[in-house]
Amino acid sequence: MGFILKFLLTALITYLLATYLPGAHIDGFGDAMILVVVLAILNAVLKPILKIIGLPITILTLGLFLLVINAAIVMIASALLSGFEIDGFIAALIFSVALSVVTAVVDMVVN
């Protein structure tokens, strides 16, 4: 039950963020649920590879390069889904940071 609740809350947060943040556009709540699944798959498969490749830059920037990796994951998800669109890198960066912060808060509340 907790997994379904987290999934639905994350989809709702994603939908609201894409609706209200500038540069992010989503067609509906169904697309938000698909986006959550796609982001989860990309974070599980692609993000570790990007972290290993970008490790020297991450060390030099004291971890700030991880924000770039998160924005790249969001931009890849935007390219894969027709119902979700990001206007540029800055919009992807803002969206990924906001989604990470709000999702962390929801995870603390639900657990």
Backbone torsions as a table, in degrees:
resi	resn	phi	psi	omega
1	MET	NA	-37.7	-179.6
2	GLY	-64.9	-35.8	178.8
3	PHE	-64.0	-44.2	-179.4
4	ILE	-65.7	-40.5	178.8
5	LEU	-63.5	-45.0	177.7
6	LYS	-62.6	-41.2	179.7
7	PHE	-62.0	-47.3	-179.3
8	LEU	-67.5	-39.3	177.1
9	LEU	-65.9	-40.3	177.7
10	THR	-65.2	-39.5	176.9
11	ALA	-64.6	-41.0	178.3
12	LEU	-64.2	-43.7	177.9
13	ILE	-62.7	-43.1	179.1
14	THR	-61.6	-43.3	178.9
15	TYR	-62.4	-45.5	-179.2
16	LEU	-66.4	-41.3	178.5
17	LEU	-64.4	-42.8	-179.9
18	ALA	-69.2	-25.8	179.0
19	THR	-76.8	-40.8	-171.5
20	TYR	-99.8	-21.9	179.2
21	LEU	-79.0	141.1	178.1
22	PRO	-71.2	138.6	177.3
23	GLY	91.0	-5.5	178.4
24	ALA	-116.8	132.7	-177.5
25	HIS	-134.8	134.2	177.8
26	ILE	-136.8	145.3	-174.0
27	ASP	-79.6	-36.1	-178.0
28	GLY	-171.7	-178.7	-177.8
29	PHE	-68.4	-32.8	176.9
30	GLY	-62.6	-41.4	176.3
31	ASP	-66.4	-31.8	176.9
32	ALA	-66.2	-38.4	177.9
33	MET	-66.5	-40.3	176.9
34	ILE	-65.2	-39.5	178.8
35	LEU	-61.6	-40.2	178.9
36	VAL	-62.2	-42.2	179.1
37	VAL	-65.7	-44.4	-179.5
38	VAL	-63.9	-43.0	178.3
39	LEU	-63.5	-38.4	178.4
40	ALA	-64.2	-42.7	178.9
41	ILE	-65.5	-44.7	179.4
42	LEU	-64.1	-39.3	178.5
43	ASN	-67.4	-30.9	-179.6
44	ALA	-80.6	-33.9	-173.8
45	VAL	-99.5	-51.9	-170.7
46	LEU	-88.0	-35.5	-175.1
47	LYS	-61.1	-42.4	177.3
48	PRO	-61.1	-35.8	178.3
49	ILE	-66.0	-44.7	179.2
50	LEU	-65.8	-34.0	177.2
51	LYS	-65.5	-41.5	179.8
52	ILE	-67.0	-44.1	179.3
53	ILE	-63.8	-39.5	-176.9
54	GLY	-92.2	12.2	-177.3
55	LEU	-56.8	-45.1	179.0
56	PRO	-61.3	-40.7	179.1
57	ILE	-68.8	-37.5	178.5
58	THR	-62.6	-40.0	178.4
59	ILE	-67.1	-43.1	179.9
60	LEU	-64.5	-33.7	-178.3
61	THR	-95.4	9.4	179.0
62	LEU	57.4	37.6	174.8
63	GLY	94.4	-8.3	-178.1
64	LEU	-68.5	-21.0	178.3
65	PHE	-67.1	-20.5	176.2
66	LEU	-62.8	-28.7	174.8
67	LEU	-65.2	-37.3	177.3
68	VAL	-66.3	-39.9	178.3
69	ILE	-64.3	-42.6	177.6
70	ASN	-62.0	-42.3	178.3
71	ALA	-64.7	-37.5	177.7
72	ALA	-64.6	-38.4	177.3
73	ILE	-62.7	-42.3	178.5
74	VAL	-65.0	-39.8	179.0
75	MET	-67.4	-36.3	176.2
76	ILE	-65.7	-41.2	177.5
77	ALA	-63.5	-37.2	176.8
78	SER	-64.6	-36.7	178.6
79	ALA	-70.9	-30.8	-177.9
80	LEU	-80.2	-30.6	-175.3
81	LEU	-105.7	134.9	179.0
82	SER	-82.0	-21.8	-177.8
83	GLY	-89.2	-0.4	-179.6
84	PHE	-129.1	131.3	-176.4
85	GLU	-138.4	134.6	175.3
86	ILE	-116.2	133.3	-175.4
87	ASP	-76.2	-28.1	-178.9
88	GLY	-172.3	-174.1	-175.9
89	PHE	-66.3	-41.8	-178.9
90	ILE	-64.0	-41.1	177.3
91	ALA	-63.9	-39.0	177.5
92	ALA	-66.1	-38.8	179.0
93	LEU	-64.9	-46.7	178.9
94	ILE	-63.0	-44.1	-179.5
95	PHE	-62.7	-44.5	-177.4
96	SER	-67.8	-39.9	178.9
97	VAL	-66.8	-45.8	179.6
98	ALA	-62.6	-42.5	179.3
99	LEU	-64.0	-41.0	179.2
100	SER	-64.0	-44.7	-177.9
101	VAL	-65.9	-49.0	-176.9
102	VAL	-68.2	-37.4	178.0
103	THR	-66.4	-36.7	177.2
104	ALA	-64.4	-40.0	177.9
105	VAL	-64.6	-44.0	179.2
106	VAL	-63.9	-39.8	177.8
107	ASP	-62.1	-38.0	178.1
108	MET	-68.2	-38.0	-178.3
109	VAL	-72.8	-43.5	-176.2
110	VAL	-71.4	-37.3	-179.4
111	ASN	-74.3	NA	NA
